[in-house]
Amino acid sequence: MEENKFIEWERVFVAIDGNNIAGYCTFVKNDCIPDAKYTPYISCIFVGEQYRGQRLSEKMILSVIEYAKKIKFNEVYIVSNHINLYEKYGFTKIDEKKDYWNNDEKIYRKTIT
């Protein structure tokens, strides 16, 4: 994100509260799993501490999914080590892999309808 190295359809989604960034996430071709066969990813999901509990991550994820649908993707993925977080948004765990730093991560998928 910092270097703005995005391909044509990749994006940063930002939740704004006045002049403050309340949260953000990215929609990218690749995430932190080397040689993964999955794409595209909702990645780098972050919500500021004072904004947590307001379902901001859900709102951002839904915005990304609408964008993905608009540009003709049929599914999206999230890499995470959280348990029972993304399932509540309709994601299903489909795989487990090591990330670039050799940490165990789960890969979740959501089919876009």
C-alpha positions as CSV (number, residue, x, y, z in Angstrom):
1,M,0.0,0.0,0.0
2,E,2.7,2.4,1.0
3,E,4.4,2.2,-2.4
4,N,1.1,2.3,-4.3
5,K,2.0,-0.9,-6.3
6,F,-1.4,-2.0,-7.4
7,I,-2.4,-3.6,-10.7
8,E,-5.4,-2.2,-12.6
9,W,-8.3,-3.6,-10.5
10,E,-6.6,-3.7,-7.1
11,R,-7.8,-1.2,-4.6
12,V,-7.6,0.2,-1.1
13,F,-10.9,0.6,0.7
14,V,-11.0,3.2,3.5
15,A,-13.6,3.9,6.2
16,I,-13.5,7.6,7.1
17,D,-14.8,9.4,10.2
18,G,-14.6,13.1,9.6
19,N,-10.8,13.7,9.1
20,N,-9.9,10.3,10.6
21,I,-9.2,7.0,9.0
22,A,-11.4,4.6,11.0
23,G,-10.3,1.5,9.1
24,Y,-9.0,0.1,5.8
25,C,-8.5,-3.0,3.8
26,T,-7.1,-3.9,0.4
27,F,-8.4,-5.9,-2.5
28,V,-5.4,-7.6,-4.2
29,K,-4.3,-10.4,-6.5
30,N,-1.8,-11.9,-4.0
31,D,-1.6,-12.0,-0.3
32,C,1.1,-13.4,2.1
33,I,1.0,-17.1,1.0
34,P,3.8,-18.0,-1.4
35,D,2.6,-19.6,-4.7
36,A,-1.0,-19.7,-3.6
37,K,-3.4,-20.8,-6.3
38,Y,-6.2,-18.6,-5.0
39,T,-7.1,-15.0,-6.1
40,P,-8.3,-12.3,-5.4
41,Y,-7.8,-11.5,-1.7
42,I,-9.4,-9.1,0.8
43,S,-6.3,-8.3,2.8
44,C,-4.8,-6.0,5.4
45,I,-8.1,-5.6,7.2
46,F,-7.7,-3.1,10.0
47,V,-10.1,-1.1,12.2
48,G,-8.8,1.5,14.7
49,E,-9.4,0.6,18.3
50,Q,-11.9,3.4,19.0
51,Y,-14.0,2.1,16.0
52,R,-14.1,-1.6,16.9
53,G,-17.5,-3.1,17.7
54,Q,-19.2,-1.0,15.1
55,R,-19.1,-3.7,12.3
56,L,-16.7,-1.6,10.2
57,S,-14.8,-4.6,9.0
58,E,-18.0,-6.2,7.8
59,K,-19.0,-3.0,6.0
60,M,-15.6,-2.8,4.3
61,I,-15.7,-6.5,3.3
62,L,-19.2,-6.1,1.9
63,S,-18.0,-3.1,-0.1
64,V,-15.1,-5.1,-1.5
65,I,-17.4,-8.0,-2.4
66,E,-19.7,-5.6,-4.3
67,Y,-16.7,-4.2,-6.2
68,A,-15.4,-7.7,-6.9
69,K,-18.9,-8.7,-8.2
70,K,-19.0,-5.6,-10.4
71,I,-15.7,-6.5,-12.0
72,K,-16.8,-10.1,-12.6
73,F,-15.1,-12.1,-9.8
74,N,-17.1,-15.2,-8.6
75,E,-15.3,-15.6,-5.3
76,V,-12.9,-13.8,-2.9
77,Y,-10.4,-15.1,-0.3
78,I,-9.1,-14.0,3.1
79,V,-5.9,-15.2,4.8
80,S,-6.1,-15.2,8.5
81,N,-5.1,-17.0,11.7
82,H,-8.3,-15.9,13.4
83,I,-10.9,-18.5,14.3
84,N,-14.7,-17.9,14.0
85,L,-14.2,-14.4,12.7
86,Y,-14.7,-14.5,8.9
87,E,-17.2,-17.4,9.1
88,K,-19.8,-14.9,10.4
89,Y,-19.4,-13.0,7.2
90,G,-20.1,-16.1,5.1
91,F,-16.5,-17.3,4.5
92,T,-15.6,-21.0,4.7
93,K,-12.1,-22.3,5.6
94,I,-10.8,-24.1,2.5
95,D,-7.0,-24.5,3.2
96,E,-4.1,-24.0,5.6
97,K,-0.7,-22.9,4.4
98,K,2.5,-21.3,5.7
99,D,2.9,-17.6,5.0
100,Y,6.1,-15.9,4.0
101,W,7.2,-15.7,7.6
102,N,6.5,-19.5,8.2
103,N,3.4,-18.9,10.3
104,D,0.4,-21.1,10.0
105,E,-2.5,-19.4,8.2
106,K,-6.0,-20.3,7.2
107,I,-7.4,-19.5,3.8
108,Y,-11.1,-18.6,3.7
109,R,-13.3,-18.4,0.6
110,K,-16.6,-16.7,-0.1
111,T,-18.6,-17.3,-3.2
112,I,-20.1,-14.2,-4.7
113,T,-23.7,-14.6,-5.8
